[in-house]
Amino acid sequence: MTAATVDEYVAGLPDDVAAIVERLRALVHAAVPDAVEKISYGMPTFTLDGRPLVHVAAWTKHIALYPLPPMDDALARDVAPFQGTKSTLRLPLGPPIPYELVERVVSALLRQRERG
């Protein structure tokens, strides 16, 4: 069954993974207070002004954020160990989640959107 809401999506996850997704959810809302949640492509999606800003998906061994923004050298260096594909941040389950890095990525996505 596909979740109709982000709450349903999170409720369907194992408790430890749900806690991570909830923290990421709070992080996005703290960085982007006007973000609106919905399910798109079967995953939580945060939109701004009606357009997708960032998607979050829980997988068996990692949590992914899509897309990655254009990055300066420092952010690209810090993202590199977690980059799954050109536009995916892969956060392995098990090691501590680099929440500060996620905040930087979300902030960069927001700056990109504000620039147009």
N, CA, C and O atoms as CSV, one atom per row, in Angstrom:
chain,resi,resn,atom,element,x,y,z
A,1,MET,N,N,0.836,-1.187,0.000
A,1,MET,CA,C,0.000,0.000,0.000
A,1,MET,C,C,0.880,1.250,0.000
A,1,MET,O,O,1.849,1.334,0.755
A,2,THR,N,N,0.546,2.190,-0.827
A,2,THR,CA,C,1.277,3.441,-0.890
A,2,THR,C,C,0.669,4.417,0.108
A,2,THR,O,O,-0.552,4.553,0.191
A,3,ALA,N,N,1.513,5.085,0.853
A,3,ALA,CA,C,1.058,6.066,1.832
A,3,ALA,C,C,0.446,7.264,1.113
A,3,ALA,O,O,0.938,7.703,0.074
A,4,ALA,N,N,-0.634,7.781,1.687
A,4,ALA,CA,C,-1.293,8.960,1.123
A,4,ALA,C,C,-0.747,10.246,1.734
A,4,ALA,O,O,-0.844,11.314,1.129
A,5,THR,N,N,-0.171,10.145,2.934
A,5,THR,CA,C,0.369,11.315,3.619
A,5,THR,C,C,1.756,10.989,4.162
A,5,THR,O,O,2.146,9.824,4.240
A,6,VAL,N,N,2.486,12.018,4.531
A,6,VAL,CA,C,3.806,11.810,5.117
A,6,VAL,C,C,3.656,11.098,6.464
A,6,VAL,O,O,4.482,10.253,6.808
A,7,ASP,N,N,2.629,11.424,7.218
A,7,ASP,CA,C,2.392,10.731,8.490
A,7,ASP,C,C,2.214,9.231,8.269
A,7,ASP,O,O,2.767,8.429,9.022
A,8,GLU,N,N,1.456,8.842,7.255
A,8,GLU,CA,C,1.265,7.418,6.946
A,8,GLU,C,C,2.585,6.778,6.523
A,8,GLU,O,O,2.883,5.649,6.912
A,9,TYR,N,N,3.362,7.487,5.738
A,9,TYR,CA,C,4.668,6.984,5.298
A,9,TYR,C,C,5.542,6.684,6.504
A,9,TYR,O,O,6.115,5.600,6.608
A,10,VAL,N,N,5.645,7.642,7.414
A,10,VAL,CA,C,6.489,7.478,8.595
A,10,VAL,C,C,5.958,6.350,9.474
A,10,VAL,O,O,6.740,5.569,10.016
A,11,ALA,N,N,4.650,6.257,9.619
A,11,ALA,CA,C,4.047,5.212,10.461
A,11,ALA,C,C,4.356,3.815,9.935
A,11,ALA,O,O,4.356,2.853,10.703
A,12,GLY,N,N,4.617,3.692,8.649
A,12,GLY,CA,C,4.922,2.396,8.054
A,12,GLY,C,C,6.384,1.993,8.149
A,12,GLY,O,O,6.759,0.919,7.679
A,13,LEU,N,N,7.206,2.825,8.740
A,13,LEU,CA,C,8.643,2.542,8.852
A,13,LEU,C,C,8.971,1.893,10.188
A,13,LEU,O,O,8.232,2.071,11.156
A,14,PRO,N,N,10.076,1.137,10.257
A,14,PRO,CA,C,10.547,0.658,11.559
A,14,PRO,C,C,10.813,1.863,12.468
A,14,PRO,O,O,11.156,2.944,11.989
A,15,ASP,N,N,10.654,1.671,13.764
A,15,ASP,CA,C,10.761,2.784,14.710
A,15,ASP,C,C,12.063,3.565,14.582
A,15,ASP,O,O,12.044,4.795,14.601
A,16,ASP,N,N,13.198,2.872,14.451
A,16,ASP,CA,C,14.475,3.582,14.383
A,16,ASP,C,C,14.584,4.430,13.119
A,16,ASP,O,O,15.132,5.532,13.156
A,17,VAL,N,N,14.070,3.929,12.014
A,17,VAL,CA,C,14.103,4.664,10.750
A,17,VAL,C,C,13.087,5.805,10.790
A,17,VAL,O,O,13.358,6.901,10.301
A,18,ALA,N,N,11.925,5.545,11.370
A,18,ALA,CA,C,10.901,6.589,11.505
A,18,ALA,C,C,11.450,7.768,12.296
A,18,ALA,O,O,11.179,8.918,11.951
A,19,ALA,N,N,12.212,7.506,13.343
A,19,ALA,CA,C,12.778,8.584,14.158
A,19,ALA,C,C,13.731,9.447,13.331
A,19,ALA,O,O,13.754,10.668,13.489
A,20,ILE,N,N,14.511,8.827,12.459
A,20,ILE,CA,C,15.423,9.580,11.597
A,20,ILE,C,C,14.635,10.420,10.605
A,20,ILE,O,O,14.936,11.598,10.413
A,21,VAL,N,N,13.636,9.831,9.978
A,21,VAL,CA,C,12.832,10.568,9.000
A,21,VAL,C,C,12.117,11.729,9.687
A,21,VAL,O,O,12.008,12.812,9.112
A,22,GLU,N,N,11.635,11.518,10.894
A,22,GLU,CA,C,10.973,12.606,11.629
A,22,GLU,C,C,11.955,13.739,11.921
A,22,GLU,O,O,11.599,14.914,11.826
A,23,ARG,N,N,13.174,13.390,12.271
A,23,ARG,CA,C,14.170,14.436,12.530
A,23,ARG,C,C,14.514,15.186,11.247
A,23,ARG,O,O,14.687,16.405,11.269
A,24,LEU,N,N,14.613,14.469,10.133
A,24,LEU,CA,C,14.857,15.129,8.845
A,24,LEU,C,C,13.667,16.022,8.478
A,24,LEU,O,O,13.847,17.126,7.964
A,25,ARG,N,N,12.487,15.549,8.740
A,25,ARG,CA,C,11.262,16.316,8.479
A,25,ARG,C,C,11.288,17.628,9.269
A,25,ARG,O,O,11.001,18.693,8.722
A,26,ALA,N,N,11.632,17.546,10.549
A,26,ALA,CA,C,11.706,18.742,11.389
A,26,ALA,C,C,12.801,19.680,10.898
A,26,ALA,O,O,12.637,20.900,10.911
A,27,LEU,N,N,13.905,19.110,10.469
A,27,LEU,CA,C,15.019,19.901,9.961
A,27,LEU,C,C,14.602,20.694,8.722
A,27,LEU,O,O,14.917,21.878,8.602
A,28,VAL,N,N,13.895,20.038,7.805
A,28,VAL,CA,C,13.431,20.736,6.592
A,28,VAL,C,C,12.487,21.867,6.980
A,28,VAL,O,O,12.607,22.978,6.464
A,29,HIS,N,N,11.552,21.595,7.881
A,29,HIS,CA,C,10.597,22.633,8.275
A,29,HIS,C,C,11.273,23.783,9.011
A,29,HIS,O,O,10.837,24.927,8.890
A,30,ALA,N,N,12.336,23.500,9.777
A,30,ALA,CA,C,13.063,24.570,10.458
A,30,ALA,C,C,13.784,25.460,9.440
A,30,ALA,O,O,13.824,26.682,9.591
A,31,ALA,N,N,14.348,24.841,8.413
A,31,ALA,CA,C,15.079,25.597,7.386
A,31,ALA,C,C,14.145,26.291,6.403
A,31,ALA,O,O,14.467,27.350,5.865
A,32,VAL,N,N,12.984,25.680,6.177
A,32,VAL,CA,C,12.037,26.186,5.176
A,32,VAL,C,C,10.634,26.183,5.808
A,32,VAL,O,O,9.833,25.289,5.534
A,33,PRO,N,N,10.340,27.180,6.651
A,33,PRO,CA,C,9.059,27.182,7.374
A,33,PRO,C,C,7.825,27.130,6.468
A,33,PRO,O,O,6.773,26.644,6.885
A,34,ASP,N,N,7.944,27.623,5.242
A,34,ASP,CA,C,6.796,27.621,4.328
A,34,ASP,C,C,6.678,26.344,3.507
A,34,ASP,O,O,5.816,26.256,2.632
A,35,ALA,N,N,7.524,25.356,3.769
A,35,ALA,CA,C,7.463,24.101,3.012
A,35,ALA,C,C,6.147,23.383,3.284
A,35,ALA,O,O,5.641,23.379,4.407
A,36,VAL,N,N,5.616,22.787,2.252
A,36,VAL,CA,C,4.378,22.006,2.330
A,36,VAL,C,C,4.750,20.556,2.054
A,36,VAL,O,O,5.529,20.270,1.145
A,37,GLU,N,N,4.192,19.647,2.841
A,37,GLU,CA,C,4.475,18.219,2.679
A,37,GLU,C,C,3.432,17.550,1.804
A,37,GLU,O,O,2.250,17.895,1.834
A,38,LYS,N,N,3.895,16.589,1.025
A,38,LYS,CA,C,2.989,15.714,0.294
A,38,LYS,C,C,3.755,14.455,-0.077
A,38,LYS,O,O,4.975,14.390,0.072
A,39,ILE,N,N,3.038,13.469,-0.555
A,39,ILE,CA,C,3.675,12.270,-1.089
A,39,ILE,C,C,3.726,12.434,-2.604
A,39,ILE,O,O,2.708,12.683,-3.250
A,40,SER,N,N,4.922,12.291,-3.154
A,40,SER,CA,C,5.107,12.364,-4.589
A,40,SER,C,C,6.102,11.265,-4.959
A,40,SER,O,O,7.127,11.104,-4.296
A,41,TYR,N,N,5.806,10.520,-6.001
A,41,TYR,CA,C,6.634,9.376,-6.397
A,41,TYR,C,C,6.797,8.392,-5.235
A,41,TYR,O,O,7.826,7.725,-5.122
A,42,GLY,N,N,5.779,8.305,-4.372
A,42,GLY,CA,C,5.780,7.350,-3.277
A,42,GLY,C,C,6.649,7.727,-2.095
A,42,GLY,O,O,6.879,6.900,-1.213
A,43,MET,N,N,7.143,8.972,-2.057
A,43,MET,CA,C,8.017,9.379,-0.955
A,43,MET,C,C,7.639,10.768,-0.459
A,43,MET,O,O,7.036,11.555,-1.189
A,44,PRO,N,N,8.001,11.065,0.796
A,44,PRO,CA,C,7.750,12.411,1.299
A,44,PRO,C,C,8.462,13.451,0.434
A,44,PRO,O,O,9.643,13.324,0.111
A,45,THR,N,N,7.710,14.463,0.079
A,45,THR,CA,C,8.230,15.545,-0.747
A,45,THR,C,C,7.869,16.855,-0.072
A,45,THR,O,O,6.743,17.047,0.385
A,46,PHE,N,N,8.827,17.737,-0.017
A,46,PHE,CA,C,8.607,19.055,0.563
A,46,PHE,C,C,8.602,20.048,-0.586
A,46,PHE,O,O,9.570,20.152,-1.340
A,47,THR,N,N,7.501,20.774,-0.711
A,47,THR,CA,C,7.361,21.721,-1.806
A,47,THR,C,C,7.439,23.142,-1.266
A,47,THR,O,O,7.183,23.398,-0.089
A,48,LEU,N,N,7.795,24.045,-2.147
A,48,LEU,CA,C,7.827,25.457,-1.831
A,48,LEU,C,C,7.247,26.175,-3.028
A,48,LEU,O,O,7.699,25.988,-4.157
A,49,ASP,N,N,6.246,26.997,-2.777
A,49,ASP,CA,C,5.564,27.713,-3.849
A,49,ASP,C,C,5.028,26.750,-4.912
A,49,ASP,O,O,5.036,27.057,-6.104
A,50,GLY,N,N,4.561,25.576,-4.458
A,50,GLY,CA,C,3.943,24.603,-5.358
A,50,GLY,C,C,4.922,23.755,-6.155
A,50,GLY,O,O,4.498,22.921,-6.955
A,51,ARG,N,N,6.230,23.951,-5.956
A,51,ARG,CA,C,7.231,23.185,-6.695
A,51,ARG,C,C,8.062,22.350,-5.734
A,51,ARG,O,O,8.401,22.827,-4.652
A,52,PRO,N,N,8.399,21.118,-6.097
A,52,PRO,CA,C,9.210,20.276,-5.216
A,52,PRO,C,C,10.537,20.943,-4.875
A,52,PRO,O,O,11.196,21.525,-5.736
A,53,LEU,N,N,10.915,20.848,-3.609
A,53,LEU,CA,C,12.205,21.352,-3.156
A,53,LEU,C,C,13.135,20.192,-2.835
A,53,LEU,O,O,14.278,20.161,-3.291
A,54,VAL,N,N,12.639,19.226,-2.041
A,54,VAL,CA,C,13.456,18.074,-1.658
A,54,VAL,C,C,12.550,16.878,-1.388
A,54,VAL,O,O,11.458,17.022,-0.840
A,55,HIS,N,N,13.019,15.703,-1.779
A,55,HIS,CA,C,12.340,14.432,-1.521
A,55,HIS,C,C,13.177,13.661,-0.504
A,55,HIS,O,O,14.403,13.769,-0.485
A,56,VAL,N,N,12.500,12.883,0.342
A,56,VAL,CA,C,13.174,12.031,1.324
A,56,VAL,C,C,12.605,10.627,1.155
A,56,VAL,O,O,11.388,10.450,1.107
A,57,ALA,N,N,13.481,9.629,1.065
A,57,ALA,CA,C,13.010,8.253,0.908
A,57,ALA,C,C,13.799,7.323,1.821
A,57,ALA,O,O,15.027,7.384,1.880
A,58,ALA,N,N,13.080,6.470,2.524
A,58,ALA,CA,C,13.716,5.469,3.380
A,58,ALA,C,C,13.851,4.179,2.587
A,58,ALA,O,O,12.876,3.670,2.035
A,59,TRP,N,N,15.067,3.659,2.537
A,59,TRP,CA,C,15.360,2.401,1.872
A,59,TRP,C,C,15.828,1.401,2.921
A,59,TRP,O,O,15.913,1.735,4.102
A,60,THR,N,N,16.127,0.199,2.505
A,60,THR,CA,C,16.513,-0.852,3.442
A,60,THR,C,C,17.769,-0.502,4.236
A,60,THR,O,O,17.829,-0.738,5.443
A,61,LYS,N,N,18.773,0.060,3.558
A,61,LYS,CA,C,20.050,0.312,4.227
A,61,LYS,C,C,20.434,1.782,4.309
A,61,LYS,O,O,21.487,2.119,4.850
A,62,HIS,N,N,19.593,2.657,3.778
A,62,HIS,CA,C,19.922,4.082,3.821
A,62,HIS,C,C,18.666,4.926,3.672
A,62,HIS,O,O,17.591,4.434,3.329
A,63,ILE,N,N,18.841,6.207,3.940
A,63,ILE,CA,C,17.810,7.203,3.656
A,63,ILE,C,C,18.402,8.115,2.603
A,63,ILE,O,O,19.562,8.517,2.694
A,64,ALA,N,N,17.603,8.437,1.608
A,64,ALA,CA,C,18.094,9.263,0.507
A,64,ALA,C,C,17.362,10.596,0.476
A,64,ALA,O,O,16.173,10.683,0.780
A,65,LEU,N,N,18.099,11.626,0.101
A,65,LEU,CA,C,17.525,12.941,-0.173
A,65,LEU,C,C,17.826,13.261,-1.626
A,65,LEU,O,O,18.935,13.035,-2.110
A,66,TYR,N,N,16.827,13.789,-2.311
A,66,TYR,CA,C,16.954,14.138,-3.726
A,66,TYR,C,C,16.394,15.547,-3.915
A,66,TYR,O,O,15.460,15.877,-3.183
A,67,PRO,N,N,16.831,16.358,-4.758
A,67,PRO,CA,C,18.091,16.297,-5.476
A,67,PRO,C,C,19.169,17.005,-4.660
A,67,PRO,O,O,18.889,17.617,-3.630
A,68,LEU,N,N,20.377,16.910,-5.132
A,68,LEU,CA,C,21.459,17.706,-4.558
A,68,LEU,C,C,21.529,19.024,-5.329
A,68,LEU,O,O,21.321,19.051,-6.542
A,69,PRO,N,N,21.820,20.110,-4.625
A,69,PRO,CA,C,21.943,21.401,-5.303
A,69,PRO,C,C,23.320,21.557,-5.930
A,69,PRO,O,O,24.209,20.744,-5.678
A,70,PRO,N,N,23.509,22.589,-6.739
A,70,PRO,CA,C,24.870,22.941,-7.123
A,70,PRO,C,C,25.627,23.261,-5.825
A,70,PRO,O,O,25.079,23.906,-4.931
A,71,MET,N,N,26.870,22.814,-5.724
A,71,MET,CA,C,27.587,22.946,-4.461
A,71,MET,C,C,28.908,23.676,-4.636
A,71,MET,O,O,29.582,23.537,-5.657
A,72,ASP,N,N,29.269,24.456,-3.622
A,72,ASP,CA,C,30.606,25.037,-3.599
A,72,ASP,C,C,31.585,23.921,-3.232
A,72,ASP,O,O,31.168,22.809,-2.907
A,73,ASP,N,N,32.863,24.213,-3.284
A,73,ASP,CA,C,33.880,23.180,-3.061
A,73,ASP,C,C,33.774,22.534,-1.687
A,73,ASP,O,O,33.920,21.318,-1.563
A,74,ALA,N,N,33.521,23.336,-0.652
A,74,ALA,CA,C,33.453,22.801,0.713
A,74,ALA,C,C,32.268,21.854,0.871
A,74,ALA,O,O,32.410,20.775,1.445
A,75,LEU,N,N,31.112,22.248,0.370
A,75,LEU,CA,C,29.943,21.386,0.487
A,75,LEU,C,C,30.123,20.130,-0.360
A,75,LEU,O,O,29.778,19.037,0.089
A,76,ALA,N,N,30.650,20.259,-1.562
A,76,ALA,CA,C,30.882,19.096,-2.427
A,76,ALA,C,C,31.831,18.109,-1.751
A,76,ALA,O,O,31.621,16.898,-1.824
A,77,ARG,N,N,32.863,18.614,-1.102
A,77,ARG,CA,C,33.821,17.750,-0.397
A,77,ARG,C,C,33.127,16.989,0.734
A,77,ARG,O,O,33.362,15.795,0.916
A,78,ASP,N,N,32.274,17.679,1.491
A,78,ASP,CA,C,31.603,17.051,2.628
A,78,ASP,C,C,30.503,16.083,2.192
A,78,ASP,O,O,30.230,15.099,2.880
A,79,VAL,N,N,29.880,16.359,1.059
A,79,VAL,CA,C,28.819,15.488,0.531
A,79,VAL,C,C,29.410,14.237,-0.122
A,79,VAL,O,O,28.776,13.181,-0.114
A,80,ALA,N,N,30.600,14.342,-0.680
A,80,ALA,CA,C,31.189,13.260,-1.479
A,80,ALA,C,C,31.086,11.875,-0.846
A,80,ALA,O,O,30.726,10.936,-1.556
A,81,PRO,N,N,31.380,11.684,0.449
A,81,PRO,CA,C,31.286,10.327,1.016
A,81,PRO,C,C,29.853,9.779,1.067
A,81,PRO,O,O,29.646,8.579,1.247
A,82,PHE,N,N,28.876,10.667,0.907
A,82,PHE,CA,C,27.468,10.272,1.008
A,82,PHE,C,C,26.737,10.367,-0.324
A,82,PHE,O,O,25.527,10.148,-0.381
A,83,GLN,N,N,27.449,10.690,-1.384
A,83,GLN,CA,C,26.805,10.890,-2.672
A,83,GLN,C,C,26.583,9.550,-3.355
A,83,GLN,O,O,27.530,8.836,-3.683
A,84,GLY,N,N,25.296,9.219,-3.566
A,84,GLY,CA,C,24.960,7.958,-4.214
A,84,GLY,C,C,25.032,8.064,-5.715
A,84,GLY,O,O,25.629,7.218,-6.380
A,85,THR,N,N,24.428,9.093,-6.242
A,85,THR,CA,C,24.495,9.406,-7.668
A,85,THR,C,C,24.762,10.896,-7.746
A,85,THR,O,O,24.941,11.558,-6.723
A,86,LYS,N,N,24.789,11.410,-8.935
A,86,LYS,CA,C,25.071,12.832,-9.101
A,86,LYS,C,C,24.124,13.706,-8.281
A,86,LYS,O,O,24.522,14.770,-7.806
A,87,SER,N,N,22.880,13.270,-8.113
A,87,SER,CA,C,21.897,14.129,-7.449
A,87,SER,C,C,21.273,13.504,-6.205
A,87,SER,O,O,20.172,13.892,-5.816
A,88,THR,N,N,21.946,12.552,-5.574
A,88,THR,CA,C,21.383,11.865,-4.410
A,88,THR,C,C,22.337,11.885,-3.225
A,88,THR,O,O,23.516,11.555,-3.350
A,89,LEU,N,N,21.806,12.279,-2.073
A,89,LEU,CA,C,22.534,12.178,-0.818
A,89,LEU,C,C,22.056,10.903,-0.139
A,89,LEU,O,O,20.879,10.785,0.201
A,90,ARG,N,N,22.967,9.939,0.062
A,90,ARG,CA,C,22.637,8.647,0.683
A,90,ARG,C,C,23.180,8.620,2.102
A,90,ARG,O,O,24.387,8.719,2.322
A,91,LEU,N,N,22.272,8.485,3.063
A,91,LEU,CA,C,22.644,8.471,4.474
A,91,LEU,C,C,22.507,7.047,4.993
A,91,LEU,O,O,21.393,6.591,5.251
A,92,PRO,N,N,23.625,6.335,5.151
A,92,PRO,CA,C,23.555,4.941,5.592
A,92,PRO,C,C,22.922,4.818,6.980
A,92,PRO,O,O,23.176,5.627,7.872
A,93,LEU,N,N,22.096,3.789,7.134
A,93,LEU,CA,C,21.529,3.495,8.443
A,93,LEU,C,C,22.598,2.777,9.259
A,93,LEU,O,O,23.300,1.914,8.732
A,94,GLY,N,N,22.726,3.110,10.491
A,94,GLY,CA,C,23.751,2.515,11.346
A,94,GLY,C,C,24.677,3.588,11.872
A,94,GLY,O,O,24.626,3.916,13.057
A,95,PRO,N,N,25.541,4.155,11.002
A,95,PRO,CA,C,26.392,5.241,11.492
A,95,PRO,C,C,25.528,6.463,11.835
A,95,PRO,O,O,24.410,6.593,11.336
A,96,PRO,N,N,26.038,7.341,12.671
A,96,PRO,CA,C,25.263,8.553,12.963
A,96,PRO,C,C,24.936,9.323,11.679
A,96,PRO,O,O,25.774,9.450,10.786
A,97,ILE,N,N,23.723,9.825,11.608
A,97,ILE,CA,C,23.284,10.616,10.456
A,97,ILE,C,C,23.940,11.996,10.567
A,97,ILE,O,O,23.904,12.602,11.638
A,98,PRO,N,N,24.534,12.504,9.489
A,98,PRO,CA,C,25.166,13.826,9.530
A,98,PRO,C,C,24.116,14.937,9.338
A,98,PRO,O,O,24.025,15.547,8.272
A,99,TYR,N,N,23.333,15.179,10.391
A,99,TYR,CA,C,22.226,16.135,10.284
A,99,TYR,C,C,22.695,17.536,9.890
A,99,TYR,O,O,22.005,18.236,9.149
A,100,GLU,N,N,23.868,17.944,10.382
A,100,GLU,CA,C,24.379,19.267,10.045
A,100,GLU,C,C,24.637,19.360,8.537
A,100,GLU,O,O,24.397,20.404,7.931
A,101,LEU,N,N,25.117,18.291,7.940
A,101,LEU,CA,C,25.338,18.253,6.494
A,101,LEU,C,C,24.004,18.344,5.754
A,101,LEU,O,O,23.900,19.040,4.744
A,102,VAL,N,N,22.994,17.649,6.250
A,102,VAL,CA,C,21.666,17.717,5.631
A,102,VAL,C,C,21.146,19.151,5.697
A,102,VAL,O,O,20.576,19.646,4.725
A,103,GLU,N,N,21.337,19.820,6.830
A,103,GLU,CA,C,20.913,21.219,6.956
A,103,GLU,C,C,21.602,22.084,5.896
A,103,GLU,O,O,20.968,22.939,5.278
A,104,ARG,N,N,22.888,21.858,5.692
A,104,ARG,CA,C,23.621,22.630,4.689
A,104,ARG,C,C,23.094,22.368,3.284
A,104,ARG,O,O,22.994,23.289,2.474
A,105,VAL,N,N,22.757,21.110,2.993
A,105,VAL,CA,C,22.218,20.772,1.671
A,105,VAL,C,C,20.850,21.419,1.477
A,105,VAL,O,O,20.583,21.994,0.422
A,106,VAL,N,N,19.987,21.330,2.481
A,106,VAL,CA,C,18.651,21.938,2.370
A,106,VAL,C,C,18.777,23.455,2.217
A,106,VAL,O,O,18.057,24.054,1.419
A,107,SER,N,N,19.676,24.076,2.965
A,107,SER,CA,C,19.892,25.524,2.838
A,107,SER,C,C,20.377,25.882,1.434
A,107,SER,O,O,19.954,26.890,0.869
A,108,ALA,N,N,21.256,25.065,0.874
A,108,ALA,CA,C,21.738,25.305,-0.492
A,108,ALA,C,C,20.606,25.151,-1.506
A,108,ALA,O,O,20.530,25.910,-2.472
A,109,LEU,N,N,19.730,24.176,-1.289
A,109,LEU,CA,C,18.569,24.016,-2.175
A,109,LEU,C,C,17.670,25.252,-2.098
A,109,LEU,O,O,17.161,25.725,-3.114
A,110,LEU,N,N,17.484,25.762,-0.886
A,110,LEU,CA,C,16.657,26.946,-0.707
A,110,LEU,C,C,17.287,28.160,-1.386
A,110,LEU,O,O,16.590,28.922,-2.055
A,111,ARG,N,N,18.594,28.347,-1.222
A,111,ARG,CA,C,19.278,29.465,-1.880
A,111,ARG,C,C,19.166,29.364,-3.406
A,111,ARG,O,O,18.972,30.365,-4.096
A,112,GLN,N,N,19.292,28.137,-3.913
A,112,GLN,CA,C,19.158,27.919,-5.357
A,112,GLN,C,C,17.762,28.335,-5.822
A,112,GLN,O,O,17.613,28.991,-6.853
A,113,ARG,N,N,16.746,27.951,-5.056
A,113,ARG,CA,C,15.364,28.290,-5.406
A,113,ARG,C,C,15.151,29.798,-5.363
A,113,ARG,O,O,14.485,30.356,-6.236
A,114,GLU,N,N,15.712,30.460,-4.356
A,114,GLU,CA,C,15.535,31.907,-4.214
A,114,GLU,C,C,16.195,32.668,-5.351
A,114,GLU,O,O,15.725,33.735,-5.746
A,115,ARG,N,N,17.291,32.116,-5.881
A,115,ARG,CA,C,17.966,32.759,-7.013
A,115,ARG,C,C,17.203,32.572,-8.313
A,115,ARG,O,O,17.429,33.288,-9.289
A,116,GLY,N,N,16.302,31.609,-8.316
A,116,GLY,CA,C,15.495,31.400,-9.508
A,116,GLY,C,C,15.989,30.308,-10.324
A,116,GLY,O,O,15.412,30.008,-11.369
